[in-house]
Amino acid sequence: MAFRLSPVILWLGIVSMATDISSESVSAILPLYVTGFLGLSTIAFGFIDGLNQGVSAVVRIAAGWASDRTGHPKRVAVAGYGLSMLARVGFLFAGGFWAITGIVTGDRIGKGIRTAPRDALISSSAQPEHLARSFGVHRMLDTVGAATGPLLAFLILLFIPNGFSTVFVVSLAFAVIGVALLVLVVPDRRTPRTAQRPDRARPPFTWSQLKDAGLTRLLVTAGILALLTVGDGFIYLVLQDRDSFAVQWFPLLYVGTNVVYLALAVPLGRFADRWGRIRVFLGGHGALLACYLLAAVPFGGLGVTVACLMLLGLFYAATDGVLAALASRLVSPDKVATGIGAAQTVVALCRMAASAGFGILWFAVGAPAAMTTAAAGLAAALVAAAVLMRTTRAQEAGA
């Protein structure tokens, strides 16, 4: 059947684009803001980056479960986007470690609430045979925002040295736009509800509700790989530490990664639907391993930096939407948001631990040795992942 893009997916992509302009403009300056402007250590940044990566896991699974129980994922998504918008106000007044920690926590909890319900809307609106491609289209639009946000931050810092507060104001404006579009334009499309008991009682979520051999192996595999996934901010700080380029150019590293992600999200989604989502998912982590190795080498230069950004963008294009597509095909239709939320929860928690651990490791042994250690661990994890997912590949292909 020919591919047709649902208007629901298109509008959700535009909402995500505006929201990512908001969030990524801040994320692009956060490493420098924390370690340079505020003068905090890499351990402190590792803690904040860990929250940025993983605190959303606290609510992702609950949000997915609530979406499945009510059959109204849009309502749950609006709550998440709205909370992130309110957190943006806090950046205008924050000036220390604990204030930044609280604001990042609120913002990421909002992200955790909105992600699984939004992806459930995408899954229910997409053609089953073009599922990964549909996720790729959404991620492409999402990544337009992810590339535009850092570019705006770069332009602001270029013309307004230390103009961090201006970046925060622009971030808030785009967050408001994203919430307004979601509320006013995206239809409240219902999804299949989890079957109710005769007494209409709603039992709380338990992991046993997702007891499925294929999904379990996917969660274990994604968790192992995420434990070796260093936050983008650390990779960019490693590159900046090695090459010592001017700080105002720092946000462009995020732009480079997201441009590659933008270019590859749809082609790799389409490739995953045809060749195998698990193969593409593992291949994306192979690109991340190559990125680590390039970042760890003692020599630098523009060519090496660009290659790192390309590999990092390839990693996200091959894993982000593909993981959601995988999880959605390994659960029953009435548990799609819960299954996606479970996978994202595991990844977020493990990446939080990875960022905190890498910050400590960098402080203890230095950036090159820390990156080499991460590369060795990821190489071993990829071998284990290939073994774990061998059976699930056949199940996913038949789903």
C-alpha positions in Angstrom: 0.0 0.0 0.0 1.3 3.5 -0.9 2.5 5.6 2.0 0.1 8.3 3.2 0.9 10.7 6.0 -1.9 11.2 8.5 -2.7 14.9 9.4 -2.5 13.9 13.0 1.1 13.0 12.6 1.9 16.1 10.7 0.4 18.4 13.4 2.1 16.5 16.2 5.3 16.9 14.3 4.8 20.7 14.1 4.0 20.8 17.9 7.2 18.9 18.6 9.1 21.2 16.3 8.1 24.3 18.3 8.7 22.5 21.6 12.1 21.3 20.5 13.1 24.8 19.5 12.2 25.8 23.0 14.0 22.9 24.8 17.1 22.6 22.5 17.9 26.3 22.6 18.4 25.8 26.3 20.1 22.4 26.1 22.6 23.8 23.7 23.9 26.4 26.2 23.3 24.4 29.4 26.8 22.7 29.5 28.5 26.1 29.1 26.0 27.8 31.4 26.7 25.3 34.2 30.4 24.8 33.8 31.4 28.3 32.5 28.9 30.9 33.6 28.0 29.3 36.9 31.5 27.8 37.4 30.3 24.4 38.5 32.3 21.1 38.1 31.8 18.3 35.6 30.4 16.2 38.5 27.6 18.9 39.0 27.0 19.0 35.2 26.9 15.2 35.2 24.2 15.2 37.8 22.1 17.9 36.0 22.6 16.1 32.6 21.6 12.9 34.2 18.4 14.5 35.3 18.0 16.0 31.8 18.4 12.5 30.4 16.5 10.4 32.8 14.2 12.1 35.3 11.3 11.8 32.8 11.4 8.1 33.5 9.7 8.7 36.8 6.4 9.4 35.0 6.7 7.9 31.5 5.3 4.6 32.3 2.5 6.1 34.4 1.6 8.5 31.6 1.5 5.7 29.1 -0.7 3.6 31.4 -3.1 6.6 32.0 -3.3 7.2 28.2 -4.2 3.5 27.6 -6.8 3.5 30.4 -8.6 6.6 29.4 -8.3 6.2 25.6 -7.6 10.0 25.4 -3.8 10.3 24.8 -4.1 14.0 23.8 -5.3 15.0 27.2 -2.3 13.4 28.9 0.1 14.9 26.3 -1.3 18.4 26.9 -0.5 18.1 30.6 3.1 17.2 29.8 3.6 19.9 27.3 2.0 22.4 29.7 4.3 21.5 32.6 7.4 21.9 30.4 6.1 25.3 29.3 5.8 26.4 33.0 9.3 25.2 33.8 10.7 27.5 31.1 9.5 30.5 33.3 11.9 29.3 36.0 15.0 29.7 33.8 14.4 33.5 33.8 15.1 33.6 37.6 17.4 30.6 38.2 21.0 31.3 39.2 22.5 28.3 41.1 22.8 24.6 41.2 19.7 23.7 43.1 17.5 26.1 41.1 18.7 24.7 37.8 18.2 21.2 39.2 14.6 21.9 40.1 13.8 23.5 36.8 15.4 20.7 34.7 13.5 18.2 36.8 10.1 19.9 36.2 10.9 20.2 32.4 11.9 16.6 32.1 8.9 15.4 34.0 6.8 17.2 31.5 8.6 15.5 28.7 8.0 12.2 30.4 4.3 12.8 30.6 3.9 13.8 27.0 6.1 11.3 25.1 4.3 8.0 25.3 0.8 9.4 24.7 2.1 11.4 21.7 3.8 8.3 20.3 0.6 6.3 20.9 -1.3 8.9 18.8 1.3 8.4 16.0 1.1 4.6 16.2 -2.7 4.6 16.0 -2.7 7.1 13.1 0.0 5.4 11.0 -0.3 2.6 8.4 1.0 -0.5 10.1 3.3 -1.4 7.2 4.8 2.1 7.3 5.0 2.5 11.1 8.8 3.2 11.4 8.6 5.6 8.4 5.7 7.5 10.0 7.7 7.8 13.2 10.6 9.0 11.1 8.4 11.8 9.6 7.5 12.9 13.0 11.1 12.8 14.2 12.2 14.7 11.1 9.8 17.6 12.0 10.9 17.3 15.6 14.5 17.5 14.6 13.9 20.6 12.5 13.1 22.2 15.9 16.1 20.5 17.5 18.4 22.0 14.9 16.7 25.5 14.9 16.9 25.9 18.7 20.7 25.6 19.0 21.0 27.9 15.9 18.9 30.5 17.6 21.1 30.2 20.7 24.2 30.6 18.6 22.9 33.7 17.0 21.9 35.2 20.3 25.3 34.5 21.9 27.0 35.8 18.8 25.3 39.2 19.0 24.8 39.3 22.8 27.8 37.9 24.7 26.6 36.1 27.8 23.0 36.6 26.6 21.7 33.5 28.4 18.6 35.3 29.7 17.6 36.2 26.1 17.9 32.6 25.2 15.6 31.7 28.0 13.0 34.3 26.9 13.0 32.9 23.3 12.7 29.4 24.7 9.5 30.3 26.7 7.9 31.9 23.6 8.2 28.8 21.5 7.0 26.6 24.4 3.8 28.7 24.5 3.4 28.3 20.7 3.7 24.5 20.9 1.1 24.1 23.7 -1.3 26.4 21.8 -1.0 24.4 18.6 -1.6 21.1 20.5 -4.7 22.4 22.2 -6.2 24.2 19.3 -5.3 22.1 16.2 -4.4 18.5 17.0 -7.6 16.4 17.2 -8.5 14.4 20.3 -8.2 11.1 18.5 -9.3 8.2 20.7 -7.2 5.0 21.0 -8.3 1.5 22.1 -8.8 1.4 25.9 -7.4 -1.3 28.1 -10.2 -3.7 28.9 -12.1 -2.8 32.1 -13.0 -5.3 34.9 -16.8 -5.8 35.5 -16.7 -3.6 38.5 -15.0 -0.8 36.5 -12.1 -0.7 39.0 -8.8 0.4 37.6 -5.9 -1.6 39.0 -2.6 0.2 39.2 0.1 -0.5 36.7 2.4 -3.5 37.3 5.2 -4.6 35.1 3.5 -8.0 34.8 1.0 -6.4 32.5 3.7 -6.2 29.9 5.0 -9.7 30.5 6.0 -10.7 27.0 9.3 -12.5 26.0 9.9 -10.2 23.0 9.2 -7.0 24.9 11.2 -8.1 27.9 14.3 -8.8 25.8 13.8 -5.4 24.1 13.7 -3.6 27.5 16.8 -5.5 28.7 18.7 -4.8 25.5 17.7 -1.1 25.4 18.7 -0.7 29.0 22.1 -2.3 28.6 22.9 -0.1 25.6 21.6 3.1 27.3 23.9 2.5 30.3 26.8 3.1 27.9 25.1 6.1 26.1 27.0 9.3 27.2 24.9 12.5 27.0 25.4 14.7 24.0 26.6 17.6 26.2 29.5 15.5 27.4 30.6 14.5 23.9 30.5 18.2 22.9 32.5 19.2 26.0 35.1 16.6 25.1 35.4 18.0 21.6 35.6 21.6 22.9 38.1 20.6 25.6 40.3 19.0 23.0 40.1 21.6 20.2 39.6 24.7 22.4 37.3 26.5 20.0 35.5 29.7 21.1 32.5 29.1 23.3 30.0 31.0 21.1 30.4 28.2 18.5 29.4 25.6 21.0 25.6 25.5 20.1 26.5 24.8 16.5 27.6 21.3 17.6 23.9 20.6 18.4 22.9 22.0 15.1 25.2 19.7 13.2 24.0 16.6 15.0 20.3 17.5 14.5 20.8 18.4 10.8 22.1 14.9 10.2 19.3 13.4 12.2 16.8 15.5 10.2 18.2 14.2 6.9 18.3 10.5 7.9 15.2 10.1 10.1 12.7 9.3 7.3 15.1 7.2 5.1 16.3 5.1 8.1 12.7 4.6 9.2 11.7 3.4 5.8 14.9 1.2 5.7 14.0 -0.2 9.1 10.5 -1.2 8.0 12.0 -3.1 5.1 15.3 -4.5 6.4 14.4 -5.0 10.0 14.0 -2.6 12.9 16.2 -4.5 15.3 19.1 -4.5 12.8 18.8 -0.7 12.3 18.5 -0.1 16.1 21.7 -2.1 16.8 23.5 -0.5 13.8 22.7 3.0 15.2 24.6 2.0 18.4 27.5 0.9 16.2 27.6 4.5 14.9 27.6 5.8 18.4 30.6 3.5 19.2 32.5 5.0 16.2 31.6 8.5 17.6 33.1 7.7 20.9 36.3 6.4 19.3 36.7 9.6 17.3 36.1 11.7 20.3 38.8 9.8 22.3 41.6 10.2 19.8 44.3 12.8 20.8 44.2 14.7 17.5 41.2 16.9 16.5 40.4 19.4 13.9 37.3 20.3 11.9 37.1 17.0 10.0 37.1 14.9 13.1 34.5 17.1 14.8 32.2 17.0 11.8 32.5 13.2 11.6 31.6 12.9 15.3 28.5 15.0 14.7 27.5 13.0 11.7 27.8 9.7 13.6 25.9 11.0 16.5 23.1 12.2 14.2 23.0 8.8 12.5 22.7 7.1 16.0 19.6 9.1 16.9 18.0 8.7 13.4 18.5 4.9 13.7 17.3 4.5 17.3 14.8 7.1 18.5 11.7 6.4 16.4 12.7 2.9 15.7 12.7 2.0 19.4 9.1 3.3 19.7 8.1 1.4 16.5 9.6 -1.8 17.9 7.9 -1.5 21.3 4.5 -0.8 19.7 4.7 -4.0 17.7 5.5 -6.2 20.6 2.4 -5.4 22.7 -1.4 -5.7 22.2 -3.2 -2.7 20.6 -4.7 -1.6 24.0 -1.2 -1.4 25.6 0.7 0.5 22.9 1.3 3.7 25.0 2.3 1.6 28.0 4.7 -0.5 26.0 6.3 2.5 24.4 6.5 4.2 27.8 8.1 1.2 29.4 10.9 1.2 26.7 11.4 4.9 27.1 11.4 4.6 30.9 14.2 2.0 30.9 16.3 4.0 28.4 15.8 7.2 30.3 16.8 5.7 33.7 19.8 4.0 32.3 21.0 7.2 30.5 20.6 9.1 33.7 22.9 6.7 35.4 25.3 6.9 32.4 25.6 10.7 32.5 26.2 10.8 36.2 28.8 8.1 36.0 30.6 9.6 33.1 30.8 13.0 34.9 32.5 11.2 37.9 34.8 9.2 35.5 35.9 12.4 33.7 36.7 14.1 37.0 38.7 11.1 38.1 40.7 10.1 35.0 40.2 12.9 32.4 38.1 13.2 29.2 40.1 10.9 26.8 40.4 8.0 29.2 36.7 8.3 30.2 35.6 8.3 26.6 37.8 5.3 25.8 36.3 3.4 28.7 32.8 4.2 27.5 33.7 3.0 24.0 35.0 -0.3 25.3 31.9 -0.9 27.4 29.6 -0.1 24.5 31.4 -2.5 22.2 30.8 -5.3 24.8 27.2 -4.3 25.2 26.6 -4.5 21.4 27.8 -8.1 21.4 25.4 -9.0 24.2 22.5 -7.1 22.6 22.9 -8.9 19.3 22.6 -12.3 21.2 19.6 -11.1 23.2 17.6 -9.8 20.3 18.2 -12.8 18.0 14.8 -14.4 18.9 12.9 -11.2 19.1 13.9 -10.4 15.5 11.7 -13.2 14.2 8.8 -12.2 16.4 9.0 -8.5 15.4 9.2 -9.4 11.7 5.9 -11.3 12.0 4.1 -8.7 14.0 
